Amino acid sequence: MSKTGLFYGPMGGSVERIAKKIQDKLGEDKIDLVPVRDAAARDFDNYKFIIMGISTIGAHTWNHDTPSKDWDLFIKELKKVDYSNKTFALYGLGDHVSYANHFVDSLGILARELLSQGAKITGYCDTDDYEFNESQAVIDGKFIGLPLDEDFTPHETDSRLDKWLSRLMEEFV
Ligand SMILES: Cc1cc2nc3c(=O)[nH]c(=O)nc-3n(C[C@H](O)[C@H](O)[C@H](O)COP(=O)(O)O)c2cc1C
């Protein structure tokens, strides 16, 4: 298996904690963690398989007076990437109770940007496993990636991650 790049943001919250958890589960020799704050399009050149982690208006971003330096800036870099021979999988942090009508919307916004550039995305998830009303992350009846809710269902995170990662690892070979 070639090494996977896990591009994530913001730092310091649930998205980063999950990124480290994924690295622990799969092994440091298999996953490089790359904060998007420090990344450029050319960093994708190192990887055939890429996981992306994002939250929807996370507390970390919200609490800062200065504009975020994470996905809102990095999303422009995505236009410069050569998407041929790469496979992407996405996870998104959200809160299905307080934001049931916008559950993990940013996961969908990011995925739609990637799809518009011709990216191949894998790791879809059934919506039946979640309670929510509306989400921009639902594409063709499925979540375009793995939604996680560390605010209200943290006890579900490990089993959701394990199932998702084992499916991904069959494809990331
Ligand atoms: C101001 C604010 C707005 C939020 N908006 C949404 C939202 O629209 N949809 C959603 O699913 N979660 C929303 N959340 C929940 C965050 O996505 C969730 O807490 C996530 O775990 C934060 O991850 P982070 O700390 O890595 O940014 C919001 C949280 C805050 C504080």
The ligand as an SDF file (V2000), in Angstrom:
LIG
                    3D

 31 33  0  0  0  0  0  0  0  0999 V2000
  -20.5460   28.5410   15.6040 C   0  0  0  0  0  0  0  0  0  0  0  0
  -20.6610   27.1060   15.2170 C   0  0  0  0  0  0  0  0  0  0  0  0
  -21.3580   26.7780   14.0710 C   0  0  0  0  0  0  0  0  0  0  0  0
  -21.5180   25.4320   13.7140 C   0  0  0  0  0  0  0  0  0  0  0  0
  -22.2220   25.1140   12.5860 N   0  0  0  0  0  0  0  0  0  0  0  0
  -22.4230   23.8120   12.2790 C   0  0  0  0  0  0  0  0  0  0  0  0
  -23.2080   23.4470   11.1410 C   0  0  0  0  0  0  0  0  0  0  0  0
  -23.7330   24.2920   10.4090 O   0  0  0  0  0  0  0  0  0  0  0  0
  -23.3760   22.1230   10.8810 N   0  0  0  0  0  0  0  0  0  0  0  0
  -22.8330   21.1390   11.6780 C   0  0  0  0  0  0  0  0  0  0  0  0
  -23.0340   19.9540   11.4000 O   0  0  0  0  0  0  0  0  0  0  0  0
  -22.0660   21.4680   12.7530 N   0  0  0  0  0  0  0  0  0  0  0  0
  -21.8610   22.7690   13.0750 C   0  0  0  0  0  0  0  0  0  0  0  0
  -21.0910   23.0820   14.1580 N   0  0  0  0  0  0  0  0  0  0  0  0
  -20.5070   21.9960   14.9750 C   0  0  0  0  0  0  0  0  0  0  0  0
  -19.0370   21.7290   14.6250 C   0  0  0  0  0  0  0  0  0  0  0  0
  -18.8840   21.3220   13.2970 O   0  0  0  0  0  0  0  0  0  0  0  0
  -18.5130   20.6230   15.5630 C   0  0  0  0  0  0  0  0  0  0  0  0
  -18.5090   21.0920   16.8940 O   0  0  0  0  0  0  0  0  0  0  0  0
  -17.1200   20.1060   15.1900 C   0  0  0  0  0  0  0  0  0  0  0  0
  -16.8060   18.9840   15.9910 O   0  0  0  0  0  0  0  0  0  0  0  0
  -16.0380   21.1610   15.3510 C   0  0  0  0  0  0  0  0  0  0  0  0
  -14.8050   20.5950   14.9470 O   0  0  0  0  0  0  0  0  0  0  0  0
  -13.4450   21.4540   15.0900 P   0  0  0  0  0  0  0  0  0  0  0  0
  -13.3310   21.7460   16.5510 O   0  0  0  0  0  0  0  0  0  0  0  0
  -12.3410   20.5760   14.6040 O   0  0  0  0  0  0  0  0  0  0  0  0
  -13.6360   22.6580   14.2430 O   0  0  0  0  0  0  0  0  0  0  0  0
  -20.9310   24.4160   14.5140 C   0  0  0  0  0  0  0  0  0  0  0  0
  -20.1990   24.7710   15.6530 C   0  0  0  0  0  0  0  0  0  0  0  0
  -20.0710   26.0970   16.0090 C   0  0  0  0  0  0  0  0  0  0  0  0
  -19.3120   26.4470   17.2600 C   0  0  0  0  0  0  0  0  0  0  0  0
  1  2  1  0
  2  3  1  0
  2 30  2  0
  3  4  2  0
  4  5  1  0
  4 28  1  0
  5  6  2  0
  6  7  1  0
  6 13  1  0
  7  8  2  0
  7  9  1  0
  9 10  1  0
 10 11  2  0
 10 12  1  0
 12 13  2  0
 13 14  1  0
 14 15  1  0
 14 28  1  0
 15 16  1  0
 16 17  1  0
 16 18  1  0
 18 19  1  0
 18 20  1  0
 20 21  1  0
 20 22  1  0
 22 23  1  0
 23 24  1  0
 24 25  2  0
 24 26  1  0
 24 27  1  0
 28 29  2  0
 29 30  1  0
 30 31  1  0
M  END
$$$$
